[in-house]
Amino acid sequence: MTLSNAFHPPSWPVFSRSLLLRIGGAIAAISMLAVLGMAVSGLVAESTQGSGEAINRAGSLRMQSWQMTSLYLAAHAGAAPGATAQLAQAIDRFDATLEDEAIKAMLPHVGDANLGQTYRQVESEWHERIRLRFLAMATGQRGVASPAEGAALLVDMGRFVDRINLLVKQMEDSTEAKIMVMRVVLGVALLLTVLVVLLTVWLIHTHLVQPLRALLGLATCVGRGDLTARTEYTGEDELGQVGNAFNLMTEDLAKLYQDLEERVRQKTAELTRSNQSLELLYHSIARLHGAAPGKAVYLAVLRDIEELLELGHGIICLGEHGGDSGVAVASTMRPGDADPCDKSQCLWCHGSDQTRFSIANGFRQHLTLPLADAEQQYGVLILEIPAGRHMEAWQVQLLEALSRHIGVAIGAEQRIEQSRRLALLEERAVIARELHDSLAQSLAYMKIQVSRMKAALRDDKDSEASGGKLETVLEEMREGLNAAYHQLRELLATFRLKMEDAPLAKVLSDTVNEFAERGGLPIALELAMANCQLSPNEEIHVLHIVREALSNVLRHAYASRARLALTGNGEGRVEVMVEDDGKGIVKPSDMHHYGMTIMEERARTLHGDLHFEPRPGGGSRVVLHFTANGKQRGKSHD
């Protein structure tokens, strides 16, 4: 891979699209200028190193030249002994100074020809003329010179020193030129650095600081909920791309916010509909189950439906499922309104258990919903749909739920009425049974006694035996009538007995107090039911058995005290015990005493066991065992 293929410098369009590259380029330029300035300074410093020493050495050549001249003149005149030796030393020193490395180091290898040419002229003139003259004097090869020769020497030395001065001056100019170059380079680098720094600051301020402030302001506006804010900095560089992304983000946020608001509106509408639906269901159920369904209740429900769902008139029509006739028990139509109910279409309405739409009179649309519960269908609910109105799914579901509640209310009312009829029939059967088992048999017994009395009267009206027999029959009839009257009062008390809303303990306490006051007999009451609950029917039977047992204590036991105990456990096992300290159990054989028989029948109704047994220590005891809430009955079925 060649270098050209490995590295491609970024072009200007790339720089224009990248803020990081521009800032990086500016920083790189500043760094390069700084490095350039430091490099030039180092080079100049390196090149001028030793220039001062070289200039000083070159300057000392002038002094040595005049010193050698004075020694030459002194030696020439013979005035100073030893001048010749000193002159030789001075020549050596001059040679050494002229060939000094510091001076030669300043001589340019290329360029600056004047300094090199001047040095070569000085060196040539020294070796070719001046040194030979001085050396001849130092070695004694010259004699006494004439005054003219001394004057010529001074003239030559003056020219030679001037040339040395020129050399020194050129060396100083060369050093100052190098320093000037360094100054120029540093100045240019400083100027360029300042310009690049200013350009960088402008670039950062214009393309970085201001866009960041704009984006920060935009973020603040968006944070306050202003999703319409947009940034104008949308260039091709990095911050421009951030600005584009920010604008896209705010647009997306605005769309999401609008979508969220729309969803909130939809959910609010749904919640409002649900609230209205629940309110309609609540009021309708309260009306339907708060009182017996009737025309007033049906009309109130229909008006609620029309008001909430903005529907037309409604009709509630009751009829048998599959029948061809029905009775409109409630309707919100006013006189003059078109009747949506076509009597000829009763079979169509009552013949299906499905929700259906229909069109009546060519343009009126109706919704027919069945009124049914889990057992059967009782009728239909017909609602008129205004022209151009479309029923939504939740409205149909609400009406179906409401129609089911109406059907359940109608079915419950019919079952309650049926239960009332059954209860009435059962109550009449109980009354007939009680009359048959007590008062009817007593009257039959008296009927037999009347027949005996009639036969006795027919056989012999004058005999004394007949009179005694008649008296016996009349006495038995009187006792039978008294017994029948007593049984009638007991039956009336039994038929009038009600549990009302008092608990069983309160009713038993009142019963014990009643019989204690009636017979002047202390009766103890003990209750320990242990959370064992009795049904209302069981409480009635227990109460009747207790009353019959206490009545027998008062009438037949001749006791001084009695006790009633009612106990039960968590499994529903109940024990009822009535005991006294009287003369004990004597079950009569008379036909007109059926109290014990009735107690046994009630025990069998409770699916329990009734026992008549003597009490330890004297007296009698009546004990009833049964399982509460029909548990024993359920076990027997298993």
Stockholm file with secondary structure:
# STOCKHOLM 1.0

chainA/1-638         MTLSNAFHPPSWPVFSRSLLLRIGGAIAAISMLAVLGMAVSGLVAESTQGSGEAINRAGSLRMQSWQMTSLYLAAHAGAAPGATAQLAQAIDRFDATLEDEAIKAMLPHVGDANLGQTYRQVESEWHERIRLRFLAMATGQRGVASPAEGAALLVDMGRFVDRINLLVKQMEDSTEAKIMVMRVVLGVALLLTVLVVLLTVWLIHTHLVQPLRALLGLATCVGRGDLTARTEYTGEDELGQVGNAFNLMTEDLAKLYQDLEERVRQKTAELTRSNQSLELLYHSIARLHGAAPGKAVYLAVLRDIEELLELGHGIICLGEHGGDSGVAVASTMRPGDADPCDKSQCLWCHGSDQTRFSIANGFRQHLTLPLADAEQQYGVLILEIPAGRHMEAWQVQLLEALSRHIGVAIGAEQRIEQSRRLALLEERAVIARELHDSLAQSLAYMKIQVSRMKAALRDDKDSEASGGKLETVLEEMREGLNAAYHQLRELLATFRLKMEDAPLAKVLSDTVNEFAERGGLPIALELAMANCQLSPNEEIHVLHIVREALSNVLRHAYASRARLALTGNGEGRVEVMVEDDGKGIVKPSDMHHYGMTIMEERARTLHGDLHFEPRPGGGSRVVLHFTANGKQRGKSHD
#=GR chainA/1-638 SS CCHHHHCCCCCHHHHHHCHHHHHHHHHHHHHHHHHHHHHHHHHHHHHHTTHHHHHHHHHHHHHHHHHHHHHHHHHHHTCSTTHHHHHHHHHHHHHHHHTCHHHHHHSCSSSCHHHHHHHHHHHHHIIIIIHHHHHHHHHTCSCCCCHHHHHHHHHHHHHHHHHHHHHHHHHHHHHHHHHHHHHHHHHHHHHHHHHHHHHHHHHHIIIIIHHHHHHHHHHHHHHTTCTTCCCSCCCSSHHHHHHHHHHHHHHHHHHHHHHHHHHHHHHHHHHHHHHHHHHHHHHHHHHHHHSCCCHHHHHHHHHHHHHHHTCCCEEEEECCTTCSCCEEEEECCCTTSCCCCCGGGHHHHHTCCSCEEEEETTTEEEEEEEEECSSCEEEEEEEEECTTCCCCHHHHHHHHHHHHHHHHHHHHHHHHHHHHHHHHHHHHHHHHHHIIIIIIHHHHHHHHHHHHHHHHHHHCSSCHHHHHHHHHHHHHHHHHHHHHHHHHHHHHHHHHCCCTTCCHHHHHHHHHHHHHHHHTCCEEEEEECTTCCCCHHHHHHHHHHHHHHHHHIIIIICCSCEEEEEEECTTCEEEEEEEESSSCCCCCCCTTCCHHHHHHHHHHHTTCEEEEEECTTSSEEEEEEEEGGGHHHHHHHC
#=GC SS_cons         CCHHHHCCCCCHHHHHHCHHHHHHHHHHHHHHHHHHHHHHHHHHHHHHTTHHHHHHHHHHHHHHHHHHHHHHHHHHHTCSTTHHHHHHHHHHHHHHHHTCHHHHHHSCSSSCHHHHHHHHHHHHHIIIIIHHHHHHHHHTCSCCCCHHHHHHHHHHHHHHHHHHHHHHHHHHHHHHHHHHHHHHHHHHHHHHHHHHHHHHHHHHIIIIIHHHHHHHHHHHHHHTTCTTCCCSCCCSSHHHHHHHHHHHHHHHHHHHHHHHHHHHHHHHHHHHHHHHHHHHHHHHHHHHHHSCCCHHHHHHHHHHHHHHHTCCCEEEEECCTTCSCCEEEEECCCTTSCCCCCGGGHHHHHTCCSCEEEEETTTEEEEEEEEECSSCEEEEEEEEECTTCCCCHHHHHHHHHHHHHHHHHHHHHHHHHHHHHHHHHHHHHHHHHHIIIIIIHHHHHHHHHHHHHHHHHHHCSSCHHHHHHHHHHHHHHHHHHHHHHHHHHHHHHHHHCCCTTCCHHHHHHHHHHHHHHHHTCCEEEEEECTTCCCCHHHHHHHHHHHHHHHHHIIIIICCSCEEEEEEECTTCEEEEEEEESSSCCCCCCCTTCCHHHHHHHHHHHTTCEEEEEECTTSSEEEEEEEEGGGHHHHHHHC
//
